[in-house]
């Protein structure tokens, strides 16, 4: 899976790895200044993806979005911490087909 970042409300896009691993996720998430707005995305070769992001600014907050078969789903209960977003990304990386069934989506 490809891991990349979109920062500053879409002004910057940076690929971290074309073959993401948990280490890439942890390093990336902890390296970002979450006072600013970032989206961290894991994308499968079929275009399906999981995106976590937002900022520590209360007006933004954090969110998780899943894109699967050209449909988008937003998590009902957003993450409150960077660590929670890391768990979502790691779970998606390890089992992209089944992990989503344990989460409530809009």
Phi, psi and omega per residue, in radians:
X1 nan 2.576 3.106
X2 -1.538 2.361 3.060
X3 -2.007 2.167 3.093
X4 -2.536 2.892 -3.080
X5 -2.140 2.412 2.943
X6 -2.023 2.153 -3.086
X7 -2.126 2.851 3.053
X8 0.951 0.850 3.090
X9 0.976 0.746 3.050
X10 1.612 0.012 -3.100
X11 -1.345 -0.430 -3.128
X12 -2.285 2.328 3.073
X13 -2.208 2.291 -3.105
X14 -2.435 2.182 3.065
X15 -1.429 2.279 3.110
X16 -1.637 -0.795 -3.127
X17 -2.790 2.498 3.016
X18 -1.513 -0.193 3.104
X19 -2.348 1.290 -3.018
X20 -1.088 2.553 3.036
X21 -2.305 2.887 -3.139
X22 -0.948 -0.652 3.141
X23 -1.055 -0.699 3.106
X24 -1.084 -0.721 -3.117
X25 -1.107 -0.901 -3.119
X26 -1.044 -0.850 -3.129
X27 -1.064 -0.783 -3.114
X28 -1.106 -0.872 -3.085
X29 -1.094 -0.654 -3.122
X30 -1.421 -0.273 -3.129
X31 -1.495 -0.296 -3.081
X32 -1.424 2.534 3.028
X33 -1.536 1.768 -3.030
X34 -1.347 0.109 2.943
X35 -1.238 -0.485 3.051
X36 -1.602 3.031 -3.080
X37 -1.690 2.182 3.142
X38 -2.375 2.605 2.988
X39 -2.155 2.228 3.120
X40 -1.981 2.180 -2.963
X41 -2.197 2.336 2.943
X42 -1.869 2.134 -3.075
X43 -2.130 2.240 3.061
X44 -1.400 2.895 -3.122
X45 -1.120 -0.427 -3.136
X46 -1.447 0.015 -3.120
X47 1.624 -0.179 3.049
X48 -1.196 2.557 -3.069
X49 -2.710 2.834 2.991
X50 -2.191 2.295 3.140
X51 -2.159 2.269 2.978
X52 -2.059 2.656 3.107
X53 2.939 -3.024 -3.098
X54 2.225 -2.569 3.109
X55 -2.694 2.952 3.087
X56 -1.281 -0.197 3.065
X57 -1.133 2.190 -3.086
X58 -1.031 -0.463 3.129
X59 -1.264 -0.367 3.072
X60 -1.705 -1.025 -3.040
X61 1.201 -2.925 3.128
X62 -2.003 2.791 3.110
X63 -2.681 2.925 3.061
X64 -2.351 2.293 3.096
X65 -2.247 2.373 3.098
X66 -1.962 2.311 2.995
X67 -2.044 2.162 -3.099
X68 -2.509 2.176 3.136
X69 0.915 0.791 3.108
X70 1.132 0.324 3.042
X71 -2.044 2.499 -3.135
X72 -1.955 2.423 -3.139
X73 -2.262 2.385 3.104
X74 -1.977 2.396 -3.108
X75 -1.119 2.450 -3.132
X76 -1.298 -0.704 3.135
X77 -1.935 1.799 -3.049
X78 -1.210 2.686 3.078
X79 -1.165 2.669 3.138
X80 -1.866 -0.256 -3.070
X81 -2.370 2.863 3.060
X82 -1.141 -0.668 3.132
X83 -1.051 -0.683 3.099
X84 -1.114 -0.703 3.122
X85 -1.147 -0.627 3.087
X86 -1.078 -0.729 3.124
X87 -1.078 -0.767 3.108
X88 -1.028 -0.824 -3.140
X89 -1.110 -0.773 -3.133
X90 -1.117 -0.735 3.111
X91 -1.119 -0.730 3.116
X92 -1.122 -0.718 3.124
X93 -1.079 -0.707 -3.071
X94 -1.413 -0.498 -3.087
X95 -2.671 1.258 -3.021
X96 -1.134 -0.311 -3.082
X97 -1.573 -0.511 -2.978
X98 -1.959 -0.420 -3.036
X99 -1.108 -0.512 -3.038
X100 -1.158 -0.353 -3.086
X101 -1.243 -0.218 3.126
X102 -1.626 0.047 -3.051
X103 -2.086 2.501 3.073
X104 -1.554 2.277 -3.071
X105 -2.128 2.667 2.936
X106 -1.566 nan nan
